[in-house]
Amino acid sequence: MPGPSAAEQGPGAPDPGAPRAAVGEGLEDPASPPGGSYGGGSRSRVFRGGIWNAASAVLPMGSTLALSIVISRLLGAEVLGEQSLVAYVSSLLVSVVIVSFTTASVRLIAAAGGAREQARLAHLARWSGWAHLAGGATSAAVLVAVGLGRDSYQALWFVAAATTVVDSLCWGSSSRHIARHGWGPTSVRRLVATGATPLLGIAAILLGAGITGVFVAQLVSASVLLVVLRRMDRASPYPSTRDLPAPAWPPVLRVWALFALSSLLTQVVDRRVELVFLDAYRSAEEVAHFSVAFNVVGIALVLSTALISAAMPAIAAAHGAGEVERVDQALGRVLRIVVALALLLAGGAVSVAPLVVTAAWGPAFAESGDLVRWLSVTLLLSPLAALCSAYWTGTGRLRPVLAAGGAGATADVALAWLLVPPLGVDGAVVASVAGSGTAAAVLVVVTLRSGVHLGLAPAGVARAAATALAATAAALGADALVDGPLALPAALVAFLAVTALAGRAVGLFSREDTAWFADTVPGPARRALLAVSPARWRQGA
């Protein structure tokens, strides 16, 4: 695919390209807070950034799910499994070997530009281009080698390898432009590309090009994106390296390696590493079933975790100002709201999402619907980890994040290796949940031991849990009473109705959190939130 989805860095995500001081001198520096507009501006602006970040994540995922549905319906589960595996391995390599270079390069180049270090700026811009190309060549070599070792669908791996090289050039051009202009211009164009690419793949299938046509469409899309990004890059050239002394390269290499390691751990814990074990020990059909379930849950997961990432600039600003109480307040408020939303999303995943799977992918994927129910546990775990990670990243300390990622990755890989061969997709689910749970547990414990007060009120959790349980029970009851194609809308209406009634009766959040949330979100979302809140809370709002 043309790189990991634009969701990785949405238009509203914290700007990694802002200037920094002394980047590359230590472990903690790469995650230091963005320069320029510290704190991300107003509270409403920060949250809107989170909405953009969530949208840039969900929209490409939606079109990718549409492609998955078409492949399963027209080409079969086996082909979907092969496509899912190639897409996963390709995105893994791009994220670890290429996009990690982009993030590190943006920070290094921006720091040099902010410090007016022309020699360092020129050489870093040049090194970034070569590093991205080397990463693309390495990734392509791995994909070609894997393809040569397989008995079927070799062409998919070869086309994916070519796409990876093109995509490395895309990210190389992007890194230089982002360092000067922020993520916005690049992310908008990448969002269009990542949203349109699956649609081109669907068109290729409908025109009879088969699964190979899907990957050729991705290569074409990446090539068009490269032309667009190269024009942007050339519009603001960097100084020449001629007669300028080169800076020391070990600190630069250390920063790149740090980000590559962080990306690798994230990919293992959060990005379907179980597919590799399912492909090695089971069947392509099981790869397809797990991939569908994982992607359905992934949309709900992105909605919650993307909004959390928008809080990082505000946390960084408060920490930088030494306002410990403000940091605690920000974490506590976001945590209470995210936990309530996570409980509702998990309830929807248990009761409504399986019906969505069978309606969209067909009765043959009923097993994927069952897997969604078990994977919904990650909806409760990952937001906690994401919030704690936002705290450590926002305050400029990556060691706890890396330690938690390492623990989660170890648990995930070990359990996948032990359980997938005998249990198949069931073992993959256990490994995935255990990996997320381990990472979340380590991060929460380390965060609490650091003296941070998360402020998670038990009464609020109980209220949200009761609402989620009631809505889930109503949806399951509607499913049991209604047969056929009307089961899905009946379950969805029941779930939403009970949620709204509970909100009107006791509130989805506390009164104070509701008022804060209503003052933060844009107008339409504010009106919707107040509409499902107790009437007495709306007075004067």
C-alpha positions in Angstrom: 0.0 0.0 0.0 1.2 3.6 -0.4 2.7 3.4 3.1 0.9 3.1 6.4 -2.3 5.0 6.3 -2.3 8.7 6.6 -3.8 8.0 9.9 -0.3 7.6 11.3 0.1 11.3 11.2 -3.2 13.1 10.6 -3.6 16.8 9.7 -4.5 17.5 13.3 -1.8 15.4 14.9 0.8 17.0 17.1 3.4 18.6 14.8 6.6 16.5 14.9 8.2 19.1 12.6 8.4 21.9 15.1 11.9 23.1 16.1 13.7 21.5 18.9 17.0 22.0 20.8 19.8 19.6 20.9 18.0 16.8 19.1 20.0 13.6 18.9 21.9 13.9 22.1 20.0 11.5 24.2 17.1 9.1 24.6 14.6 11.6 25.9 15.0 14.3 23.3 13.1 12.9 20.3 9.9 13.0 22.2 10.1 16.5 23.6 7.2 18.7 23.1 6.6 20.5 19.8 8.0 24.0 19.5 6.1 27.0 18.1 2.6 26.9 19.5 3.1 25.1 22.7 0.1 23.2 24.0 -1.5 23.1 20.6 -3.5 26.3 21.1 -6.9 26.4 22.7 -8.6 23.4 24.2 -11.2 23.4 21.4 -8.4 23.6 18.8 -6.6 20.6 20.4 -9.7 18.5 20.3 -10.5 19.4 16.7 -7.0 18.2 16.0 -7.9 14.9 17.5 -11.0 14.7 15.4 -8.9 15.4 12.3 -6.5 12.7 13.4 -9.3 10.3 14.0 -10.8 11.1 10.6 -7.6 10.7 8.8 -7.3 7.3 10.4 -10.8 6.0 10.0 -11.5 7.2 6.5 -8.7 5.1 4.9 -9.6 2.2 7.1 -13.2 2.4 5.9 -12.2 2.2 2.3 -9.8 -0.6 3.1 -12.7 -2.5 4.7 -14.7 -1.9 1.6 -11.9 -3.5 -0.5 -11.8 -6.4 2.0 -15.5 -7.0 1.6 -15.3 -7.0 -2.3 -12.3 -9.4 -2.2 -14.1 -11.8 0.1 -17.3 -11.7 -1.9 -15.8 -12.0 -5.4 -12.4 -13.7 -4.9 -12.9 -15.7 -1.7 -11.5 -16.0 1.8 -8.2 -17.6 0.6 -7.4 -14.7 -1.6 -8.3 -12.2 1.1 -6.0 -14.0 3.5 -3.1 -13.7 1.0 -3.9 -10.0 0.4 -4.0 -9.4 4.1 -0.6 -11.0 4.7 1.1 -9.1 1.9 -0.4 -5.9 3.1 0.6 -6.5 6.7 4.2 -7.4 6.0 4.6 -4.5 3.6 3.2 -2.0 6.0 5.3 -3.5 8.8 8.5 -2.9 6.8 7.4 0.6 5.7 6.6 1.6 9.2 9.7 0.3 10.8 12.3 1.0 8.2 10.9 4.0 6.4 8.3 6.0 8.4 10.4 5.9 11.5 13.1 7.6 9.5 10.6 10.2 8.5 9.6 11.0 12.0 13.2 11.2 13.2 14.3 13.2 10.2 11.5 15.7 10.6 12.6 16.4 14.2 16.3 16.6 13.3 15.8 18.9 10.3 13.4 21.2 12.1 15.8 21.5 15.0 18.6 22.4 12.7 16.5 24.9 10.8 15.2 26.5 14.0 18.8 26.9 15.3 19.9 28.4 11.9 22.6 25.7 11.5 22.9 25.8 7.7 25.6 23.1 7.5 23.7 20.7 9.7 20.4 21.5 7.9 21.8 20.8 4.5 23.5 17.5 5.4 20.5 16.3 7.3 18.2 16.9 4.4 20.5 15.1 2.1 21.0 12.2 4.5 17.3 11.9 5.0 16.8 11.3 1.3 19.4 8.6 1.1 18.2 6.9 4.4 14.7 6.7 3.0 15.9 5.2 -0.3 18.1 2.7 1.6 15.1 1.8 3.7 12.9 1.3 0.7 15.5 -0.9 -1.1 15.9 -3.0 2.1 12.2 -3.4 2.4 11.8 -4.3 -1.2 14.6 -6.9 -1.0 12.8 -8.6 2.0 9.5 -8.6 0.1 11.1 -10.1 -3.0 12.9 -12.8 -0.9 9.6 -13.7 0.8 7.8 -13.9 -2.6 10.5 -16.1 -4.1 10.0 -18.5 -1.2 6.3 -18.9 -1.6 4.5 -21.4 -3.8 1.7 -19.1 -5.0 0.8 -15.4 -5.4 4.4 -14.4 -6.0 3.5 -11.5 -8.2 1.7 -9.8 -5.2 5.0 -9.7 -3.3 7.0 -8.4 -6.2 4.5 -5.5 -6.9 4.4 -4.7 -3.2 8.2 -4.5 -3.3 8.1 -1.9 -6.1 5.4 0.0 -4.3 7.6 0.1 -1.2 10.5 1.7 -3.1 8.2 4.3 -4.5 6.7 5.0 -1.1 10.2 5.4 0.4 10.7 8.2 -2.0 7.4 9.7 -1.1 8.3 9.8 2.6 11.8 11.1 1.8 10.3 14.1 0.1 7.7 14.5 2.8 10.2 14.6 5.6 11.9 17.7 4.2 8.6 19.5 3.5 7.0 18.6 6.8 10.0 19.9 8.7 9.3 23.4 7.3 5.5 23.4 6.9 4.1 20.9 9.4 2.1 17.8 8.7 -1.0 19.5 7.3 -0.2 19.9 3.5 1.4 16.4 3.2 -1.3 14.7 5.3 -4.2 16.0 3.3 -2.6 14.7 0.1 -1.7 11.4 1.7 -5.2 11.1 3.1 -6.7 11.4 -0.4 -4.2 8.8 -1.7 -4.8 6.3 1.1 -8.6 6.7 0.9 -8.7 6.4 -2.9 -6.3 3.5 -3.3 -8.6 0.8 -2.0 -11.3 2.2 -4.3 -9.0 1.8 -7.2 -8.4 -1.7 -6.1 -12.1 -2.4 -6.1 -12.3 -1.0 -9.6 -9.5 -3.3 -10.7 -11.3 -6.4 -9.3 -14.6 -5.4 -11.0 -12.7 -5.0 -14.3 -11.4 -8.5 -14.0 -7.8 -7.8 -13.0 -8.0 -10.0 -9.9 -6.0 -9.6 -6.8 -2.9 -8.6 -8.7 -4.8 -5.7 -10.1 -5.3 -4.5 -6.5 -1.6 -4.3 -5.9 -0.9 -2.7 -9.3 -3.5 0.0 -8.4 -1.6 0.6 -5.2 1.6 1.1 -7.1 -0.1 3.5 -9.5 -1.5 5.5 -6.6 1.9 5.6 -4.8 3.5 6.8 -8.1 1.0 9.7 -8.5 1.5 10.7 -4.9 5.2 10.7 -5.4 4.9 13.2 -8.3 2.7 15.5 -6.1 5.0 15.3 -3.1 8.2 15.8 -5.2 6.7 19.1 -6.6 6.0 20.2 -3.0 9.5 19.4 -1.9 11.2 21.2 -4.8 9.1 24.3 -4.2 11.1 24.9 -1.0 14.7 23.7 -1.7 17.3 23.2 1.0 20.8 24.6 0.9 23.5 22.7 -0.9 26.0 20.7 1.1 28.9 22.0 -1.0 31.7 23.5 1.1 29.7 22.9 4.3 31.1 20.7 7.0 29.1 17.6 7.8 27.9 17.1 11.4 28.7 14.0 13.5 26.6 11.1 12.3 26.4 8.8 15.4 23.9 11.0 17.2 21.7 11.1 14.0 21.9 7.3 13.6 21.0 6.9 17.3 17.8 8.9 16.9 16.9 7.0 13.8 17.5 3.7 15.5 15.4 4.8 18.5 12.4 5.6 16.4 12.8 2.4 14.4 12.8 0.4 17.6 9.7 2.2 18.9 7.9 1.6 15.6 8.8 -2.1 15.6 7.4 -2.6 19.1 4.2 -0.8 18.2 3.8 -2.8 15.1 4.2 -6.1 17.0 1.7 -5.2 19.7 -0.9 -3.2 17.8 -0.7 -4.3 14.2 -1.6 -8.0 13.7 1.7 -9.8 14.0 -0.4 -12.9 14.6 -1.0 -13.0 10.8 2.5 -14.2 10.3 2.0 -17.1 12.6 -1.4 -17.9 11.1 0.1 -18.0 7.7 3.0 -20.2 8.8 1.1 -22.7 10.8 -2.5 -22.6 9.7 -4.3 -21.5 6.5 -5.0 -18.4 4.4 -8.7 -18.6 5.4 -7.8 -18.2 9.0 -5.6 -15.3 8.1 -8.6 -13.7 6.5 -10.9 -14.3 9.4 -8.5 -12.8 11.9 -7.7 -9.9 9.7 -11.4 -9.0 9.2 -12.1 -9.1 13.0 -8.9 -7.2 13.8 -9.8 -4.4 11.3 -13.3 -4.0 12.5 -12.2 -3.6 16.1 -9.4 -1.4 14.9 -11.8 1.3 13.7 -13.3 1.6 17.2 -9.8 1.6 18.7 -8.5 4.3 16.4 -11.5 6.6 17.4 -10.5 6.5 21.0 -6.7 6.5 20.8 -6.5 9.2 18.1 -8.3 11.6 20.3 -5.9 10.9 23.1 -2.9 11.8 21.0 -4.3 15.2 20.5 -3.9 15.9 24.3 -0.1 15.4 24.1 0.8 19.1 23.2 -1.3 20.3 26.2 0.3 17.8 28.5 3.8 18.8 27.2 3.1 22.5 27.7 1.8 22.0 31.3 4.8 19.8 32.2 7.2 22.2 30.7 5.7 25.0 32.8 6.1 22.9 35.9 2.3 22.8 36.5 2.0 19.3 37.9 -1.6 19.8 39.1 -2.6 20.9 35.6 -1.0 17.7 34.1 -3.0 15.6 36.6 -6.2 17.4 35.8 -5.7 16.9 32.0 -4.9 13.2 32.4 -7.8 12.6 34.8 -10.3 14.4 32.7 -9.3 12.7 29.4 -9.1 9.3 31.2 -12.6 9.4 32.6 -14.1 10.4 29.3 -12.1 7.8 27.3 -12.9 5.0 29.7 -16.6 5.8 29.4 -16.4 5.8 25.6 -14.3 2.7 25.6 -16.9 0.8 27.6 -19.6 1.8 25.1 -17.4 0.9 22.1 -16.7 -2.5 23.7 -20.4 -3.1 24.2 -21.1 -2.2 20.6 -18.3 -4.5 19.5 -19.8 -7.4 21.5 -23.4 -6.9 20.4 -23.6 -5.1 17.1 -20.3 -5.5 15.3 -20.7 -9.3 14.7 -23.9 -8.6 12.8 -22.1 -6.0 10.8 -19.4 -8.6 9.9 -21.9 -11.2 8.7 -24.0 -8.6 6.8 -21.0 -7.2 5.0 -18.6 -10.1 4.5 -21.3 -12.9 4.4 -22.3 -15.8 6.5 -19.0 -17.5 5.8 -17.3 -15.0 8.0 -19.5 -15.6 11.1 -16.4 -16.8 12.8 -14.8 -13.4 12.4 -17.9 -11.9 14.1 -17.2 -14.2 17.1 -13.6 -13.1 17.1 -14.6 -9.5 17.3 -16.3 -10.1 20.6 -13.1 -11.4 22.2 -10.9 -8.8 20.6 -13.2 -6.1 22.0 -11.3 -6.5 25.3 -8.5 -4.5 23.6 -10.9 -1.6 23.4 -10.7 -1.4 27.2 -6.9 -1.9 27.4 -5.4 0.1 24.6 -6.9 3.5 25.4 -5.3 3.3 28.9 -2.0 2.5 27.4 -2.4 5.3 24.8 -3.2 7.8 27.5 -0.2 6.9 29.6 2.0 6.8 26.5 0.8 10.3 25.6 1.9 11.5 29.0 5.4 10.1 28.8 5.8 11.2 25.1 4.4 14.6 25.9 6.8 15.1 28.8 9.8 13.9 26.7 10.5 10.5 28.2 10.4 7.4 25.9 11.9 4.8 28.2 8.6 3.7 29.8 6.9 3.6 26.4 9.7 1.4 25.0 9.8 -0.8 28.1 6.0 -1.4 27.9 6.2 -2.0 24.2 8.9 -4.5 24.7 7.0 -6.4 27.4 3.8 -6.4 25.3 5.7 -7.5 22.1 7.4 -10.3 24.0 4.1 -11.6 25.4 2.4 -11.3 22.1 5.0 -13.1 20.0 5.6 -15.8 22.7 1.9 -16.6 23.0 1.3 -16.5 19.2 4.2 -19.0 18.8 2.8 -21.3 21.4 -1.0 -21.0 20.8 -1.5 -20.4 17.1 -0.3 -23.8 15.9 -2.8 -25.8 18.0 -5.6 -23.3 18.4 -5.5 -21.2 15.2 -7.4 -17.9 15.3 -8.4 -18.5 18.9 -4.8 -18.6 19.9 -4.2 -15.4 17.8 -6.9 -13.6 19.8 -5.4 -14.7 23.1 -1.9 -13.5 22.0 -3.3 -10.2 20.8 -5.2 -9.4 23.9 -2.3 -10.5 26.2 0.1 -8.3 24.3 -2.1 -5.3 24.6 -2.9 -6.1 28.3 0.8 -6.5 29.2 1.8 -3.2 27.5 -1.1 -1.4 29.2 -0.4 -2.9 32.6 3.3 -1.9 32.5 2.5 1.7 31.4 -0.2 2.2 34.0 1.9 0.9 36.8 5.0 2.9 35.8 2.8 6.0 35.4 1.2 5.6 38.9 4.5 5.0 40.5 5.9 8.2 39.0 3.5 10.1 41.2 0.9 11.0 38.6 -2.7 11.0 39.9 -5.0 9.7 37.2 -8.2 10.6 39.0 -10.4 7.8 37.7 -13.6 8.0 39.8 -15.1 4.6 40.6 -18.6 6.0 40.5 -18.1 7.3 37.0 -16.7 3.9 35.9 -19.7 2.1 37.4 -22.1 4.5 35.7 -20.5 4.0 32.3 -20.2 0.3 32.8 -23.9 0.0 33.7 -24.9 2.0 30.7 -22.7 -0.1 28.4 -24.1 -3.4 29.9 -27.7 -2.2 29.5 -27.2 -1.1 25.9 -25.3 -4.4 25.1 -28.1 -6.5 26.6 -30.7 -4.5 24.7 -28.9 -5.1 21.4 -28.4 -8.8 22.0 -32.1 -9.1 22.9 -33.1 -7.4 19.7 -30.8 -9.7 17.8 -32.4 -12.7 19.4 -36.0 -11.5 18.7 -35.5 -10.3 15.1 -34.3 -12.6 12.3 -32.9 -11.9 8.9 -31.6 -8.6 7.5 -33.6 -6.6 10.1 -31.5 -8.0 12.9 -28.7 -5.5 12.4 -30.8 -2.3 12.3 -32.9 -3.6 15.3 -29.8 -4.2 17.4 -28.2 -0.9 16.5 -31.4 1.1 17.3 -31.7 -0.8 20.6 -28.1 -0.1 21.5 -28.3 3.6 20.7 -31.7 4.1 22.3 -30.7 2.6 25.6 -27.5 4.6 25.6 -29.4 7.8 25.0 -32.0 7.1 27.6 -29.3 6.3 30.2 -27.5 9.5 29.3 -30.6 11.5 29.8 -31.3 9.8 33.1 -27.9 9.7 34.8 -25.4 11.1 32.3 -22.7 9.4 30.3 -20.0 11.4 32.2 -20.0 13.4 35.4 -21.6 16.8 35.4 -18.2 18.5 35.5 -16.7 16.4 32.7 -19.8 16.8 30.6 -19.5 20.6 30.9 -15.8 20.5 30.0 -16.5 18.1 27.1 -19.3 20.3 25.8 -17.1 23.4 25.9 -14.4 21.6 24.0 -16.0 19.8 21.1 -17.3 21.6 18.0 -20.9 22.9 17.8 -22.8 19.9 16.4 -21.0 17.4 18.7 -21.7 19.8 21.6 -25.4 19.8 20.9 -25.5 16.0 20.5 -23.7 15.6 23.8 -26.1 17.9 25.7 -29.1 16.2 24.1 -28.1 12.9 25.8 -27.4 14.5 29.1 -29.8 15.1 32.1 -32.0 18.2 31.5 -30.8 19.8 34.7 -27.3 19.8 33.4 -28.3 21.6 30.2 -29.5 24.7 32.0 -27.2 27.5 31.4 -25.0 25.4 29.2 
